Every structure is written in C-alpha cells, then in structure tokens.
Amino acid sequence: MLWKLFEDRGGIKVAEEFLKTYFHFYQYKEVDTKEFIRFTEYYFDEELDSFFKKYNIFK
C-alpha cells in the first residue's frame, strides 16, 4: 500500500524523504492509524481519503 502511495508521487526518492521525515518527527512516540493518515496528508499537502479508503483504512 505505501509503495503505491510513493510510486504515484515520485518513487524511491519520495519514499526515502517521507520515511526520514516521519521517523524524525515520531521517533520514540506511539502513532495510531489516524495520526499516520494526518501526517501523510500534511506531508503530501493533499486529501488522501480515497486512497486510504481503497485499502479499507479509514479516518
């Protein structure tokens, strides 16, 4: 699922930058699905409801 998200937005470089940013922001913290979706939408600056609903991951 995540690879599809990255692939549609630029591939491996985008994936590396996203994961690096995510790791630094949430290091030593617990993150639930809702927070992951919130961060992902903020990072990519777009609404991703349809993407996550396609994989049965709801807000």
C-alpha positions as CSV (number, residue, x, y, z in Angstrom):
1,M,0.0,0.0,0.0
2,L,2.7,2.5,1.0
3,W,4.7,1.8,-2.1
4,K,1.7,2.7,-4.3
5,L,1.4,6.0,-2.5
6,F,5.1,6.8,-3.1
7,E,5.2,5.4,-6.6
8,D,2.4,7.7,-7.6
9,R,4.3,10.7,-6.2
10,G,7.8,10.2,-7.4
11,G,9.1,6.8,-6.4
12,I,12.1,5.8,-4.2
13,K,13.4,9.4,-3.6
14,V,10.0,10.5,-2.3
15,A,9.7,7.3,-0.2
16,E,13.1,7.9,1.4
17,E,12.3,11.6,2.2
18,F,8.9,10.8,3.6
19,L,10.2,7.9,5.8
20,K,13.1,10.0,7.0
21,T,10.8,12.9,7.9
22,Y,8.3,10.6,9.5
23,F,11.0,8.8,11.6
24,H,12.5,12.1,12.9
25,F,9.1,13.5,13.7
26,Y,7.7,10.5,15.5
27,Q,10.9,9.0,17.0
28,Y,10.2,7.5,20.4
29,K,6.4,8.2,20.1
30,E,3.4,5.9,19.5
31,V,1.4,6.6,16.4
32,D,-2.0,5.3,15.6
33,T,-3.6,5.0,12.1
34,K,-5.5,8.3,12.4
35,E,-2.2,10.1,13.2
36,F,-0.4,8.4,10.4
37,I,-3.0,9.5,7.9
38,R,-3.0,13.0,9.3
39,F,0.8,13.2,8.9
40,T,0.7,11.7,5.4
41,E,-1.9,14.2,4.2
42,Y,0.1,17.1,5.8
43,Y,3.4,15.9,4.2
44,F,2.0,15.5,0.7
45,D,-0.3,18.5,1.1
46,E,-3.3,16.7,-0.3
47,E,-6.5,14.9,0.9
48,L,-5.9,11.2,0.7
49,D,-9.3,9.8,1.9
50,S,-10.0,8.0,-1.4
51,F,-6.5,6.4,-1.3
52,F,-6.9,5.1,2.2
53,K,-10.5,4.0,1.8
54,K,-9.4,1.9,-1.2
55,Y,-7.3,-0.1,1.3
56,N,-10.0,-0.1,4.0
57,I,-8.1,2.3,6.2
58,F,-10.5,4.9,7.4
59,K,-10.1,8.1,9.4
